[in-house]
Amino acid sequence: MANLDWDDLSFKYRQTNVMIVSRYKDGEWSAPVATSDFDFHLSAYAGTFHYANSAFEGLKAFRGVDNKVRLFRPDENAKRLQRSGHRLGMAAPSEELFTQMCCMCVKENIEYLPPYGHNASMYLRPLLIGTNPQLGIASSNEVLFCVMCSPVGTYSGAKSLSPGTAVIARDYDRAAPHGTGAYKLSANYATSLYPYNLAHGQGYRELLFLDPATHTKVDEFGSSNFLAIKGNSYVTPLSDSVLPSITNKSLQTVAEDFGMKVEKRAVPVEEIAEFDEINACGTAVVITPICSVDDKAALESNVVTKTYKIPSGDECGVVSRKLYNRIRGIQDGLEEDIHNWCLVL
Ligand SMILES: *Cc1c(COP(=O)(O)O)cnc(C)c1O
């Protein structure tokens, strides 16, 4: 066992034993290898450095109540990375290679997999970068794919399901209309760092982006999707600039299992006033309940034009908690995996 306090992991980089690497060249992926050297030796001319020829993924492995190790929906991450690679004009690993390398990564670092009962897990970070030297703008024809991991607790170190505040970004977008918002590209994050820092500096937990074409509809939070509960409905924005979250997709299925109606549609900003519960959702924490949303004309200004108080307030909403518990239960082997989401190692 690694010498770690499983109850105090938060979400940060920790070196483990190895990462798993495969390289693509001349139409073929090399056999994946485990390496304890976490430093790349790459040309300074590699496309990833200059033009962000780079995409990534995030998924988790869990130690269950039955002591089994479960990977949550790796096939979905593999498919999403293929879509990202395609958008970059770059090769991406097959579903088989992707899953094989994720499994290798968990096994080779197994002492860093948190035991059951600490609400902690092993976060896997698959990374796809273009490596051939280039000067002109072009897609990369040599690619490095690696999977690294780190034991993690809750994202901010805060208690899980503790509600946070959000602010609307009206004068910053994370994605362009018809841009790359729906692909998990590294470049998307570069554009959101500055507004994210502003929001954090003002004490907000989350930054809510609007649709970049009209700024009248809700898109998503900086690194997580937007989901709301309204009566018996699960409401989430339908927009081509939103990243298709696997957590959101899973929560929608769970909501349907509970007999709720799932509404994937445009969400006007003003509708926030009508929601019973709002959450940010993503792999890192499943859901973060939102207790209030501030609207500002300019993120840099101190003037708040409107504050939406969410009725669930300082507690996680009842429906959201039920959805969360079902997902976590499946990941932990406490509930039957009726949709066959988990890959048991
Ligand atoms: C990764 C990501 C999410 C969450 O996706 P999950 O598959 O649920 O982890 C949401 N929004 C953005 C912008 C992301 O990059």
The ligand as an SDF file (V2000), in Angstrom:
LIG
                    3D

 15 15  0  0  0  0  0  0  0  0999 V2000
  -14.4080   16.4330  -19.5820 C   0  0  0  0  0  0  0  0  0  0  0  0
  -15.3950   17.5440  -19.6180 C   0  0  0  0  0  0  0  0  0  0  0  0
  -16.6770   17.4040  -19.0540 C   0  0  0  0  0  0  0  0  0  0  0  0
  -17.1190   16.1940  -18.2760 C   0  0  0  0  0  0  0  0  0  0  0  0
  -17.1550   15.0110  -19.0360 O   0  0  0  0  0  0  0  0  0  0  0  0
  -17.2110   13.6120  -18.2890 P   0  0  0  0  0  0  0  0  0  0  0  0
  -17.0980   12.6280  -19.3930 O   0  0  0  0  0  0  0  0  0  0  0  0
  -18.4820   13.5200  -17.5620 O   0  0  0  0  0  0  0  0  0  0  0  0
  -16.0430   13.5830  -17.3570 O   0  0  0  0  0  0  0  0  0  0  0  0
  -17.5600   18.4580  -19.1990 C   0  0  0  0  0  0  0  0  0  0  0  0
  -17.2110   19.5990  -19.8260 N   0  0  0  0  0  0  0  0  0  0  0  0
  -15.9810   19.7730  -20.3610 C   0  0  0  0  0  0  0  0  0  0  0  0
  -15.6650   21.0530  -21.0270 C   0  0  0  0  0  0  0  0  0  0  0  0
  -15.0310   18.7530  -20.2670 C   0  0  0  0  0  0  0  0  0  0  0  0
  -13.8120   18.9370  -20.7950 O   0  0  0  0  0  0  0  0  0  0  0  0
  1  2  1  0
  2  3  1  0
  2 14  2  0
  3  4  1  0
  3 10  2  0
  4  5  1  0
  5  6  1  0
  6  7  2  0
  6  8  1  0
  6  9  1  0
 10 11  1  0
 11 12  2  0
 12 13  1  0
 12 14  1  0
 14 15  1  0
M  END
$$$$
